[in-house]
Amino acid sequence: MKDILDTIILIMFVIMVALFIINFNRQQIKKHTDKIEENEKINNSKKENVDE
């Protein structure tokens, strides 16, 4: 019985760690893409100012 509980707890722990890693990566990717979009906006506004 104890072995079954240990394996269930271990599986739950592994799933929690996997979900944490997935969500953390998703958050970092969103942060990175937001930064890229912000840089593109800045570059586009600079180009428009040069064209004028």
Biopython code that builds the backbone (N, CA, C, O; Angstrom):
import numpy as np
from Bio.PDB.StructureBuilder import StructureBuilder

atoms = [
    (1, "MET", "N", (0.830, -1.207, 0.000)),
    (1, "MET", "CA", (0.000, 0.000, 0.000)),
    (1, "MET", "C", (0.865, 1.258, 0.000)),
    (1, "MET", "O", (0.577, 2.218, -0.714)),
    (2, "LYS", "N", (1.941, 1.244, 0.818)),
    (2, "LYS", "CA", (2.813, 2.411, 0.898)),
    (2, "LYS", "C", (3.512, 2.656, -0.442)),
    (2, "LYS", "O", (3.729, 3.802, -0.835)),
    (3, "ASP", "N", (3.857, 1.582, -1.132)),
    (3, "ASP", "CA", (4.508, 1.732, -2.435)),
    (3, "ASP", "C", (3.584, 2.430, -3.428)),
    (3, "ASP", "O", (4.027, 3.271, -4.210)),
    (4, "ILE", "N", (2.312, 2.082, -3.393)),
    (4, "ILE", "CA", (1.350, 2.695, -4.309)),
    (4, "ILE", "C", (1.227, 4.185, -4.012)),
    (4, "ILE", "O", (1.232, 5.005, -4.930)),
    (5, "LEU", "N", (1.117, 4.538, -2.728)),
    (5, "LEU", "CA", (1.029, 5.953, -2.354)),
    (5, "LEU", "C", (2.291, 6.707, -2.764)),
    (5, "LEU", "O", (2.211, 7.828, -3.265)),
    (6, "ASP", "N", (3.450, 6.095, -2.552)),
    (6, "ASP", "CA", (4.707, 6.750, -2.935)),
    (6, "ASP", "C", (4.760, 7.015, -4.432)),
    (6, "ASP", "O", (5.178, 8.091, -4.858)),
    (7, "THR", "N", (4.339, 6.040, -5.235)),
    (7, "THR", "CA", (4.377, 6.248, -6.686)),
    (7, "THR", "C", (3.371, 7.315, -7.110)),
    (7, "THR", "O", (3.656, 8.115, -8.000)),
    (8, "ILE", "N", (2.187, 7.332, -6.475)),
    (8, "ILE", "CA", (1.188, 8.353, -6.820)),
    (8, "ILE", "C", (1.717, 9.739, -6.483)),
    (8, "ILE", "O", (1.588, 10.663, -7.285)),
    (9, "ILE", "N", (2.311, 9.892, -5.303)),
    (9, "ILE", "CA", (2.866, 11.191, -4.897)),
    (9, "ILE", "C", (4.002, 11.593, -5.827)),
    (9, "ILE", "O", (4.109, 12.759, -6.206)),
    (10, "LEU", "N", (4.845, 10.645, -6.196)),
    (10, "LEU", "CA", (5.954, 10.943, -7.107)),
    (10, "LEU", "C", (5.430, 11.390, -8.470)),
    (10, "LEU", "O", (5.942, 12.350, -9.046)),
    (11, "ILE", "N", (4.420, 10.704, -8.985)),
    (11, "ILE", "CA", (3.837, 11.078, -10.279)),
    (11, "ILE", "C", (3.221, 12.471, -10.204)),
    (11, "ILE", "O", (3.390, 13.272, -11.123)),
    (12, "MET", "N", (2.503, 12.769, -9.112)),
    (12, "MET", "CA", (1.913, 14.102, -8.954)),
    (12, "MET", "C", (3.001, 15.174, -8.899)),
    (12, "MET", "O", (2.853, 16.245, -9.487)),
    (13, "PHE", "N", (4.084, 14.885, -8.196)),
    (13, "PHE", "CA", (5.184, 15.844, -8.099)),
    (13, "PHE", "C", (5.799, 16.101, -9.473)),
    (13, "PHE", "O", (6.067, 17.247, -9.836)),
    (14, "VAL", "N", (6.020, 15.036, -10.230)),
    (14, "VAL", "CA", (6.602, 15.179, -11.569)),
    (14, "VAL", "C", (5.681, 16.007, -12.462)),
    (14, "VAL", "O", (6.150, 16.858, -13.217)),
    (15, "ILE", "N", (4.379, 15.762, -12.382)),
    (15, "ILE", "CA", (3.423, 16.530, -13.193)),
    (15, "ILE", "C", (3.443, 18.000, -12.794)),
    (15, "ILE", "O", (3.410, 18.876, -13.659)),
    (16, "MET", "N", (3.497, 18.283, -11.484)),
    (16, "MET", "CA", (3.541, 19.680, -11.033)),
    (16, "MET", "C", (4.799, 20.385, -11.534)),
    (16, "MET", "O", (4.734, 21.532, -11.977)),
    (17, "VAL", "N", (5.938, 19.706, -11.464)),
    (17, "VAL", "CA", (7.190, 20.301, -11.950)),
    (17, "VAL", "C", (7.105, 20.542, -13.451)),
    (17, "VAL", "O", (7.539, 21.589, -13.933)),
    (18, "ALA", "N", (6.554, 19.589, -14.194)),
    (18, "ALA", "CA", (6.429, 19.746, -15.645)),
    (18, "ALA", "C", (5.531, 20.931, -15.983)),
    (18, "ALA", "O", (5.858, 21.714, -16.874)),
    (19, "LEU", "N", (4.402, 21.074, -15.284)),
    (19, "LEU", "CA", (3.505, 22.202, -15.542)),
    (19, "LEU", "C", (4.178, 23.524, -15.207)),
    (19, "LEU", "O", (4.005, 24.510, -15.923)),
    (20, "PHE", "N", (4.945, 23.549, -14.119)),
    (20, "PHE", "CA", (5.658, 24.773, -13.752)),
    (20, "PHE", "C", (6.639, 25.166, -14.851)),
    (20, "PHE", "O", (6.708, 26.332, -15.240)),
    (21, "ILE", "N", (7.399, 24.192, -15.350)),
    (21, "ILE", "CA", (8.385, 24.479, -16.398)),
    (21, "ILE", "C", (7.684, 24.962, -17.664)),
    (21, "ILE", "O", (8.136, 25.919, -18.292)),
    (22, "ILE", "N", (6.588, 24.316, -18.044)),
    (22, "ILE", "CA", (5.863, 24.711, -19.259)),
    (22, "ILE", "C", (5.339, 26.137, -19.128)),
    (22, "ILE", "O", (5.493, 26.941, -20.047)),
    (23, "ASN", "N", (4.720, 26.454, -17.992)),
    (23, "ASN", "CA", (4.178, 27.800, -17.801)),
    (23, "ASN", "C", (5.280, 28.842, -17.731)),
    (23, "ASN", "O", (5.119, 29.946, -18.251)),
    (24, "PHE", "N", (6.404, 28.506, -17.094)),
    (24, "PHE", "CA", (7.515, 29.453, -17.007)),
    (24, "PHE", "C", (8.065, 29.742, -18.395)),
    (24, "PHE", "O", (8.350, 30.893, -18.723)),
    (25, "ASN", "N", (8.216, 28.704, -19.212)),
    (25, "ASN", "CA", (8.711, 28.905, -20.572)),
    (25, "ASN", "C", (7.736, 29.741, -21.387)),
    (25, "ASN", "O", (8.154, 30.613, -22.149)),
    (26, "ARG", "N", (6.437, 29.483, -21.234)),
    (26, "ARG", "CA", (5.421, 30.251, -21.955)),
    (26, "ARG", "C", (5.505, 31.723, -21.561)),
    (26, "ARG", "O", (5.387, 32.607, -22.411)),
    (27, "GLN", "N", (5.708, 31.982, -20.270)),
    (27, "GLN", "CA", (5.805, 33.357, -19.776)),
    (27, "GLN", "C", (7.052, 34.033, -20.346)),
    (27, "GLN", "O", (6.993, 35.195, -20.750)),
    (28, "GLN", "N", (8.179, 33.318, -20.383)),
    (28, "GLN", "CA", (9.416, 33.897, -20.905)),
    (28, "GLN", "C", (9.287, 34.180, -22.401)),
    (28, "GLN", "O", (9.766, 35.207, -22.883)),
    (29, "ILE", "N", (8.640, 33.273, -23.137)),
    (29, "ILE", "CA", (8.457, 33.475, -24.579)),
    (29, "ILE", "C", (7.590, 34.701, -24.820)),
    (29, "ILE", "O", (7.887, 35.497, -25.710)),
    (30, "LYS", "N", (6.519, 34.869, -24.039)),
    (30, "LYS", "CA", (5.638, 36.033, -24.192)),
    (30, "LYS", "C", (6.404, 37.315, -23.887)),
    (30, "LYS", "O", (6.267, 38.310, -24.598)),
    (31, "LYS", "N", (7.204, 37.288, -22.836)),
    (31, "LYS", "CA", (7.997, 38.461, -22.464)),
    (31, "LYS", "C", (8.954, 38.819, -23.601)),
    (31, "LYS", "O", (9.127, 39.991, -23.933)),
    (32, "HIS", "N", (9.568, 37.802, -24.188)),
    (32, "HIS", "CA", (10.537, 38.028, -25.258)),
    (32, "HIS", "C", (9.855, 38.574, -26.514)),
    (32, "HIS", "O", (10.364, 39.501, -27.145)),
    (33, "THR", "N", (8.701, 37.999, -26.875)),
    (33, "THR", "CA", (8.005, 38.477, -28.074)),
    (33, "THR", "C", (7.484, 39.895, -27.870)),
    (33, "THR", "O", (7.491, 40.696, -28.805)),
    (34, "ASP", "N", (7.029, 40.216, -26.651)),
    (34, "ASP", "CA", (6.585, 41.588, -26.370)),
    (34, "ASP", "C", (7.742, 42.561, -26.550)),
    (34, "ASP", "O", (7.561, 43.656, -27.083)),
    (35, "LYS", "N", (8.927, 42.163, -26.106)),
    (35, "LYS", "CA", (10.101, 43.030, -26.233)),
    (35, "LYS", "C", (10.455, 43.229, -27.709)),
    (35, "LYS", "O", (10.803, 44.336, -28.122)),
    (36, "ILE", "N", (10.366, 42.162, -28.499)),
    (36, "ILE", "CA", (10.661, 42.264, -29.933)),
    (36, "ILE", "C", (9.662, 43.201, -30.608)),
    (36, "ILE", "O", (10.050, 44.041, -31.420)),
    (37, "GLU", "N", (8.366, 43.059, -30.274)),
    (37, "GLU", "CA", (7.348, 43.938, -30.867)),
    (37, "GLU", "C", (7.603, 45.392, -30.490)),
    (37, "GLU", "O", (7.437, 46.288, -31.318)),
    (38, "GLU", "N", (8.005, 45.626, -29.247)),
    (38, "GLU", "CA", (8.289, 46.994, -28.802)),
    (38, "GLU", "C", (9.471, 47.567, -29.588)),
    (38, "GLU", "O", (9.443, 48.725, -30.004)),
    (39, "ASN", "N", (10.506, 46.751, -29.787)),
    (39, "ASN", "CA", (11.666, 47.211, -30.554)),
    (39, "ASN", "C", (11.281, 47.511, -32.000)),
    (39, "ASN", "O", (11.770, 48.480, -32.581)),
    (40, "GLU", "N", (10.405, 46.684, -32.588)),
    (40, "GLU", "CA", (9.966, 46.936, -33.963)),
    (40, "GLU", "C", (9.196, 48.247, -34.054)),
    (40, "GLU", "O", (9.373, 48.999, -35.013)),
    (41, "LYS", "N", (8.346, 48.533, -33.071)),
    (41, "LYS", "CA", (7.602, 49.792, -33.072)),
    (41, "LYS", "C", (8.559, 50.975, -33.000)),
    (41, "LYS", "O", (8.381, 51.968, -33.706)),
    (42, "ILE", "N", (9.579, 50.866, -32.144)),
    (42, "ILE", "CA", (10.555, 51.954, -32.007)),
    (42, "ILE", "C", (11.299, 52.149, -33.323)),
    (42, "ILE", "O", (11.485, 53.278, -33.776)),
    (43, "ASN", "N", (11.724, 51.040, -33.938)),
    (43, "ASN", "CA", (12.453, 51.134, -35.204)),
    (43, "ASN", "C", (11.578, 51.722, -36.300)),
    (43, "ASN", "O", (12.049, 52.538, -37.092)),
    (44, "ASN", "N", (10.309, 51.319, -36.358)),
    (44, "ASN", "CA", (9.405, 51.845, -37.378)),
    (44, "ASN", "C", (9.174, 53.336, -37.187)),
    (44, "ASN", "O", (9.123, 54.083, -38.164)),
    (45, "SER", "N", (9.034, 53.775, -35.947)),
    (45, "SER", "CA", (8.813, 55.201, -35.713)),
    (45, "SER", "C", (10.069, 55.996, -36.082)),
    (45, "SER", "O", (9.966, 57.121, -36.571)),
    (46, "LYS", "N", (11.246, 55.422, -35.851)),
    (46, "LYS", "CA", (12.489, 56.104, -36.237)),
    (46, "LYS", "C", (12.573, 56.221, -37.757)),
    (46, "LYS", "O", (12.980, 57.259, -38.278)),
    (47, "LYS", "N", (12.186, 55.151, -38.474)),
    (47, "LYS", "CA", (12.225, 55.187, -39.938)),
    (47, "LYS", "C", (11.257, 56.232, -40.477)),
    (47, "LYS", "O", (11.578, 56.948, -41.425)),
    (48, "GLU", "N", (10.072, 56.322, -39.875)),
    (48, "GLU", "CA", (9.094, 57.314, -40.324)),
    (48, "GLU", "C", (9.624, 58.723, -40.108)),
    (48, "GLU", "O", (9.405, 59.601, -40.942)),
    (49, "ASN", "N", (10.312, 58.946, -39.008)),
    (49, "ASN", "CA", (10.879, 60.266, -38.737)),
    (49, "ASN", "C", (11.976, 60.602, -39.740)),
    (49, "ASN", "O", (12.114, 61.756, -40.144)),
    (50, "VAL", "N", (12.750, 59.613, -40.141)),
    (50, "VAL", "CA", (13.823, 59.838, -41.114)),
    (50, "VAL", "C", (13.219, 60.149, -42.478)),
    (50, "VAL", "O", (13.719, 61.020, -43.190)),
    (51, "ASP", "N", (12.139, 59.441, -42.854)),
    (51, "ASP", "CA", (11.495, 59.664, -44.147)),
    (51, "ASP", "C", (10.913, 61.068, -44.250)),
    (51, "ASP", "O", (10.910, 61.664, -45.327)),
    (52, "GLU", "N", (10.429, 61.590, -43.147)),
    (52, "GLU", "CA", (9.841, 62.936, -43.173)),
    (52, "GLU", "C", (10.949, 63.928, -43.290)),
    (52, "GLU", "O", (10.697, 65.133, -43.331)),
]
sb = StructureBuilder()
sb.init_structure("model")
sb.init_model(0)
sb.init_chain("A")
sb.init_seg("    ")
for serial, (resi, resn, name, xyz) in enumerate(atoms, 1):
    if name == "N":
        sb.init_residue(resn, " ", resi, " ")
    sb.init_atom(name, np.array(xyz, "f"), 0.0, 1.0, " ", f" {name:<3s}", serial, name[0])
structure = sb.get_structure()
